[in-house]
Amino acid sequence: MKAYRALAIAARNVRTDETTLMEFHRAGWIEVISKDGCAFVSGQDEYRSRFILHLRQKLKLTDKEIAIVLANEKPPYSLDQVAAILARHSTDR
């Protein structure tokens, strides 16, 4: 069973804001659930959000590139594999 935490807490844990996590949800990268008017995210998706932020901030990837990486990389995530993944899918960019 997945452990869920409030979206605000998850955002603070990954050093971002709730708006950014909701953006990731709209992109289909993480799942946000609502219960009793509050938004929650699983620990797995919090971890995935941290990886997405690294892809954006450290590697300066576009949303399309991030989607390619996420579709081809499974936990535990590694920035070491990103260049190889993008090279394999270069015709998609």
GUGUKE-680229 format. One record per residue (C-alpha): residue in one letter; x negated, y, z negated. Coordinates in steps of 0.5 Angstrom, whole numbers, plus 2048, in hexadecimal, padded with zeros to 3 digits. Layout:
N
aXYZ/...
END
This chain:
93
m800800800/k7FD807802/a7FC80C7FD/y7FF8137FE/r7FE81A7FC/a8018207FC/l7FF824803/a7FC82A7FF/i7F78257FB/a7F5822801/a7F4828804/r7F082B7FE/n7EC8247FE/v7EA825805/r7E882C805/t7EE82F80A/d7F5831809/e7FC82E80A/t7FD831811/t7F782E814/l7F9827811/m800828814/e7FC82A81B/f7F982381A/h800820819/r80382381F/a7FD821823/g7FE81A821/w7F881981D/i7FB818816/e801816813/v80581B80E/i80B81980B/s81081D807/k81481B801/d81881F7FD/g816825801/c80E824800/a809822805/f80481C803/v7FF819807/s7FB812806/g7F4812803/q7F280F80A/d7F581580E/e7F1819809/y7EB81680B/r7ED816812/s7EE81E811/r7E781F80E/f7E481B814/i7E881F819/l7E6826816/h7DF823817/l7E082281E/r7E382981F/q7DE82D81A/k7D782981B/l7D8827822/k7DC82C825/l7E1827828/t7E782982C/d7EE82682A/k7EE822830/e7E781F82E/i7E981E827/a7EF81A82A/i7EA81582E/v7E6814828/l7EB813823/a7EE80E828/n7E880A829/e7E580B822/k7E780781C/p7E5808814/p7E0808812/y7DF80E816/s7D9810818/l7D681681C/d7D181281F/q7D580F824/v7D9815826/a7D481782C/a7D480F82F/i7DC80F82E/l7DD816832/a7D7814837/r7DB80D839/h7E281183A/s7DF81783D/t7E3816843/d7E981883F/r7E781F83D/
END
